[in-house]
Amino acid sequence: MKNRRRRQVRIFALLVSVLLLTIGGSPRIEPLTGTLHFGLPAAAAEELPAASLIPHFADRFYLRNMAPELQRDAAAIYQGIAVFEDEIELPDKLDSGRVERIINALRYDCPELFQVNFSGRYSMKTRNGEVHAVRIPYGMGKGEYDRKLAQCREILAQLARNTEGISREEAERYVYESLTDWITYSTDAPHCANASGALLGRAAKCDGISLAMKWAMEELGIPAFVISGQDPGDPSGHAWNCVQIDGIWYDVDLTNDSATAGRSMKIYPAYNVWREWMTRMYPVFPDIAAYYNIPASDRMDRSFHFSLFWMRHMLHPAP
């Protein structure tokens, strides 16, 4: 009797397993979290909202402000990148302009995707004039990426620990000070255009620096995104951050305060400034201005020099 019951239990367990596999697909490990779960079949996955497939989706300004059909394709590309697919099929057939918009959104919204060489040339596979797949250029292999991702997360976790119990304004200032101390400005260091070059190599150019800042703010729960604009001296443009403190948006540019051989002190030239301060030098790229309603940053009350002025005024009022 006992043996019969054991067989019944095993048969029942087997049936449940078959049912789960039929409904949920094969078990897989989530590449960025290491979580084991049953994946949905490909057709069903295409129906899931991007918010369930892209981490921190609510904090990703460009992605969450895209049309739903573009979000679906962005999620497919994100998932393909996470498992290092060379060629990623798109759920929808798009024109090349929309694909470029998705790639740029992933580049500036998802600093953890530093395995992609976004500065390289990705290719699109077309059929009847529509893009149905993209080929992604990777700048490192999966083993190197996994190792560096863990190292980046430890740095960010340490920043989070160091800012526990202080205000968001103080946390932003701490991260600004830390990153501008760590990172030396460089246009030719390895991975200088992404967050890993900034956090691990500690040498990056403007986009790597701003991606590191965005990632740190995201981990601290402070809304932030990367803005890119035209640079008269550089055809690739310039990148900086927009950070929200207590419901108010400010522009922050760490690049001009990043460590250099000849710098003896920080000058905080663009710390919590209004947008016009930045766009006088770096007009926002037209495609960003056309497709996204970028939040206005029109306050200077938390800029470094404004705060310093009022501190001096209060300590030493005019006679």
URZI-V772579 format. One record per residue. N is the residue number from 1. SS is DSSP state (2 for helix, 1 for strand, 0 for the rest). D_CENTER is the distance of its C-alpha to the mean C-alpha in Angstrom with 2 decimals. Layout:
n:N ss:SS d_center:D_CENTER
n:N ss:SS d_center:D_CENTER
//
This chain:
n:1 ss:0 d_center:59.71
n:2 ss:2 d_center:56.92
n:3 ss:2 d_center:56.03
n:4 ss:2 d_center:55.99
n:5 ss:2 d_center:53.56
n:6 ss:2 d_center:51.28
n:7 ss:2 d_center:51.30
n:8 ss:2 d_center:50.54
n:9 ss:2 d_center:47.56
n:10 ss:2 d_center:46.22
n:11 ss:2 d_center:46.79
n:12 ss:2 d_center:45.06
n:13 ss:2 d_center:42.01
n:14 ss:2 d_center:41.95
n:15 ss:2 d_center:42.13
n:16 ss:2 d_center:39.22
n:17 ss:2 d_center:37.12
n:18 ss:2 d_center:38.11
n:19 ss:2 d_center:37.27
n:20 ss:2 d_center:33.77
n:21 ss:2 d_center:33.18
n:22 ss:2 d_center:34.61
n:23 ss:2 d_center:32.48
n:24 ss:2 d_center:29.22
n:25 ss:0 d_center:29.26
n:26 ss:0 d_center:28.99
n:27 ss:1 d_center:27.31
n:28 ss:1 d_center:24.07
n:29 ss:1 d_center:21.64
n:30 ss:0 d_center:18.06
n:31 ss:0 d_center:16.26
n:32 ss:0 d_center:13.38
n:33 ss:0 d_center:15.72
n:34 ss:0 d_center:19.11
n:35 ss:0 d_center:20.68
n:36 ss:1 d_center:23.75
n:37 ss:1 d_center:24.43
n:38 ss:1 d_center:26.29
n:39 ss:0 d_center:24.28
n:40 ss:0 d_center:25.35
n:41 ss:0 d_center:27.13
n:42 ss:2 d_center:25.17
n:43 ss:2 d_center:26.94
n:44 ss:2 d_center:26.12
n:45 ss:2 d_center:22.42
n:46 ss:0 d_center:22.19
n:47 ss:0 d_center:23.48
n:48 ss:0 d_center:20.92
n:49 ss:0 d_center:18.54
n:50 ss:2 d_center:14.88
n:51 ss:2 d_center:14.32
n:52 ss:2 d_center:16.13
n:53 ss:0 d_center:14.34
n:54 ss:0 d_center:10.57
n:55 ss:0 d_center:9.72
n:56 ss:0 d_center:9.04
n:57 ss:2 d_center:9.85
n:58 ss:2 d_center:11.68
n:59 ss:2 d_center:8.93
n:60 ss:0 d_center:7.07
n:61 ss:2 d_center:9.53
n:62 ss:2 d_center:10.07
n:63 ss:2 d_center:10.24
n:64 ss:2 d_center:12.47
n:65 ss:0 d_center:14.58
n:66 ss:0 d_center:15.44
n:67 ss:0 d_center:18.83
n:68 ss:2 d_center:19.27
n:69 ss:2 d_center:20.39
n:70 ss:2 d_center:17.32
n:71 ss:2 d_center:15.14
n:72 ss:2 d_center:17.48
n:73 ss:2 d_center:17.01
n:74 ss:2 d_center:13.21
n:75 ss:2 d_center:13.69
n:76 ss:2 d_center:16.30
n:77 ss:2 d_center:14.32
n:78 ss:2 d_center:11.49
n:79 ss:2 d_center:14.46
n:80 ss:2 d_center:16.22
n:81 ss:2 d_center:13.63
n:82 ss:2 d_center:13.52
n:83 ss:0 d_center:17.29
n:84 ss:0 d_center:17.47
n:85 ss:0 d_center:19.45
n:86 ss:0 d_center:20.79
n:87 ss:1 d_center:21.66
n:88 ss:1 d_center:19.89
n:89 ss:1 d_center:22.14
n:90 ss:1 d_center:21.04
n:91 ss:1 d_center:22.56
n:92 ss:1 d_center:23.55
n:93 ss:1 d_center:25.10
n:94 ss:1 d_center:23.31
n:95 ss:0 d_center:24.16
n:96 ss:2 d_center:22.30
n:97 ss:2 d_center:20.96
n:98 ss:2 d_center:19.09
n:99 ss:2 d_center:17.69
n:100 ss:2 d_center:16.46
n:101 ss:2 d_center:14.84
n:102 ss:2 d_center:12.99
n:103 ss:2 d_center:11.95
n:104 ss:2 d_center:10.73
n:105 ss:2 d_center:8.76
n:106 ss:2 d_center:7.04
n:107 ss:2 d_center:6.79
n:108 ss:2 d_center:5.34
n:109 ss:2 d_center:3.53
n:110 ss:0 d_center:2.44
n:111 ss:0 d_center:3.22
n:112 ss:0 d_center:6.02
n:113 ss:0 d_center:7.39
n:114 ss:0 d_center:9.11
n:115 ss:0 d_center:12.37
n:116 ss:1 d_center:12.28
n:117 ss:0 d_center:14.13
n:118 ss:0 d_center:12.58
n:119 ss:0 d_center:15.34
n:120 ss:0 d_center:17.87
n:121 ss:0 d_center:19.71
n:122 ss:0 d_center:18.79
n:123 ss:1 d_center:21.79
n:124 ss:1 d_center:22.68
n:125 ss:1 d_center:25.67
n:126 ss:1 d_center:27.72
n:127 ss:1 d_center:30.73
n:128 ss:0 d_center:32.95
n:129 ss:0 d_center:30.52
n:130 ss:1 d_center:27.57
n:131 ss:1 d_center:24.52
n:132 ss:1 d_center:24.67
n:133 ss:1 d_center:22.49
n:134 ss:1 d_center:20.02
n:135 ss:1 d_center:20.27
n:136 ss:0 d_center:17.16
n:137 ss:0 d_center:17.69
n:138 ss:1 d_center:16.58
n:139 ss:0 d_center:16.74
n:140 ss:0 d_center:17.81
n:141 ss:0 d_center:19.52
n:142 ss:2 d_center:18.65
n:143 ss:2 d_center:20.68
n:144 ss:2 d_center:19.04
n:145 ss:2 d_center:15.53
n:146 ss:2 d_center:16.64
n:147 ss:2 d_center:18.28
n:148 ss:2 d_center:15.50
n:149 ss:2 d_center:13.01
n:150 ss:2 d_center:15.79
n:151 ss:2 d_center:16.37
n:152 ss:2 d_center:12.89
n:153 ss:2 d_center:13.12
n:154 ss:2 d_center:16.58
n:155 ss:2 d_center:15.72
n:156 ss:2 d_center:13.28
n:157 ss:2 d_center:16.06
n:158 ss:2 d_center:18.57
n:159 ss:2 d_center:16.92
n:160 ss:2 d_center:16.96
n:161 ss:2 d_center:20.57
n:162 ss:2 d_center:21.55
n:163 ss:0 d_center:20.54
n:164 ss:0 d_center:22.27
n:165 ss:0 d_center:24.91
n:166 ss:0 d_center:24.00
n:167 ss:0 d_center:22.89
n:168 ss:2 d_center:19.43
n:169 ss:2 d_center:20.82
n:170 ss:2 d_center:22.04
n:171 ss:2 d_center:18.85
n:172 ss:2 d_center:16.91
n:173 ss:2 d_center:19.80
n:174 ss:2 d_center:19.82
n:175 ss:2 d_center:16.23
n:176 ss:2 d_center:17.03
n:177 ss:2 d_center:20.24
n:178 ss:2 d_center:18.91
n:179 ss:2 d_center:16.24
n:180 ss:2 d_center:18.73
n:181 ss:2 d_center:21.35
n:182 ss:2 d_center:19.51
n:183 ss:0 d_center:18.00
n:184 ss:1 d_center:20.51
n:185 ss:1 d_center:19.78
n:186 ss:0 d_center:20.29
n:187 ss:0 d_center:20.01
n:188 ss:0 d_center:21.50
n:189 ss:0 d_center:20.29
n:190 ss:0 d_center:18.90
n:191 ss:0 d_center:15.18
n:192 ss:0 d_center:15.21
n:193 ss:0 d_center:12.59
n:194 ss:0 d_center:9.72
n:195 ss:2 d_center:8.70
n:196 ss:2 d_center:11.59
n:197 ss:2 d_center:14.00
n:198 ss:2 d_center:13.33
n:199 ss:2 d_center:13.54
n:200 ss:0 d_center:16.15
n:201 ss:0 d_center:17.93
n:202 ss:0 d_center:17.72
n:203 ss:1 d_center:18.15
n:204 ss:1 d_center:15.70
n:205 ss:0 d_center:15.84
n:206 ss:2 d_center:14.21
n:207 ss:2 d_center:10.95
n:208 ss:2 d_center:10.55
n:209 ss:2 d_center:11.70
n:210 ss:2 d_center:9.58
n:211 ss:2 d_center:6.26
n:212 ss:2 d_center:8.35
n:213 ss:2 d_center:9.46
n:214 ss:2 d_center:6.47
n:215 ss:2 d_center:5.93
n:216 ss:2 d_center:9.69
n:217 ss:2 d_center:10.20
n:218 ss:2 d_center:8.39
n:219 ss:2 d_center:10.68
n:220 ss:0 d_center:13.50
n:221 ss:0 d_center:13.32
n:222 ss:0 d_center:13.12
n:223 ss:0 d_center:11.61
n:224 ss:1 d_center:9.61
n:225 ss:1 d_center:7.84
n:226 ss:1 d_center:8.33
n:227 ss:1 d_center:11.76
n:228 ss:1 d_center:13.56
n:229 ss:1 d_center:17.35
n:230 ss:1 d_center:20.45
n:231 ss:1 d_center:21.99
n:232 ss:0 d_center:25.75
n:233 ss:0 d_center:25.78
n:234 ss:1 d_center:22.92
n:235 ss:1 d_center:22.58
n:236 ss:1 d_center:18.91
n:237 ss:1 d_center:18.29
n:238 ss:1 d_center:16.50
n:239 ss:1 d_center:13.11
n:240 ss:1 d_center:12.90
n:241 ss:1 d_center:11.48
n:242 ss:1 d_center:12.95
n:243 ss:1 d_center:13.49
n:244 ss:1 d_center:15.74
n:245 ss:1 d_center:18.61
n:246 ss:0 d_center:21.31
n:247 ss:0 d_center:20.52
n:248 ss:1 d_center:20.59
n:249 ss:1 d_center:17.91
n:250 ss:1 d_center:18.16
n:251 ss:1 d_center:16.83
n:252 ss:1 d_center:16.10
n:253 ss:0 d_center:16.33
n:254 ss:0 d_center:16.30
n:255 ss:2 d_center:17.36
n:256 ss:2 d_center:20.97
n:257 ss:2 d_center:21.39
n:258 ss:0 d_center:19.96
n:259 ss:1 d_center:22.78
n:260 ss:0 d_center:25.19
n:261 ss:0 d_center:28.64
n:262 ss:0 d_center:30.48
n:263 ss:0 d_center:28.69
n:264 ss:0 d_center:30.93
n:265 ss:0 d_center:29.15
n:266 ss:0 d_center:26.13
n:267 ss:0 d_center:26.83
n:268 ss:0 d_center:23.85
n:269 ss:0 d_center:24.20
n:270 ss:0 d_center:21.27
n:271 ss:0 d_center:20.44
n:272 ss:0 d_center:20.08
n:273 ss:1 d_center:21.87
n:274 ss:0 d_center:22.41
n:275 ss:2 d_center:20.89
n:276 ss:2 d_center:24.18
n:277 ss:2 d_center:24.02
n:278 ss:2 d_center:21.10
n:279 ss:2 d_center:22.16
n:280 ss:0 d_center:25.62
n:281 ss:0 d_center:24.29
n:282 ss:0 d_center:21.18
n:283 ss:0 d_center:21.71
n:284 ss:1 d_center:18.65
n:285 ss:0 d_center:18.54
n:286 ss:2 d_center:20.88
n:287 ss:2 d_center:18.78
n:288 ss:2 d_center:16.14
n:289 ss:2 d_center:19.13
n:290 ss:2 d_center:20.93
n:291 ss:2 d_center:18.56
n:292 ss:0 d_center:16.67
n:293 ss:0 d_center:18.45
n:294 ss:0 d_center:16.45
n:295 ss:0 d_center:17.64
n:296 ss:0 d_center:20.34
n:297 ss:0 d_center:20.31
n:298 ss:0 d_center:24.03
n:299 ss:0 d_center:24.89
n:300 ss:0 d_center:25.72
n:301 ss:0 d_center:27.11
n:302 ss:0 d_center:24.44
n:303 ss:0 d_center:24.36
n:304 ss:2 d_center:25.71
n:305 ss:2 d_center:28.86
n:306 ss:2 d_center:29.70
n:307 ss:2 d_center:29.59
n:308 ss:2 d_center:31.62
n:309 ss:2 d_center:34.14
n:310 ss:2 d_center:34.79
n:311 ss:2 d_center:35.08
n:312 ss:2 d_center:37.69
n:313 ss:2 d_center:39.40
n:314 ss:2 d_center:39.80
n:315 ss:2 d_center:41.05
n:316 ss:0 d_center:43.29
n:317 ss:0 d_center:44.25
n:318 ss:0 d_center:46.28
n:319 ss:0 d_center:50.04
//
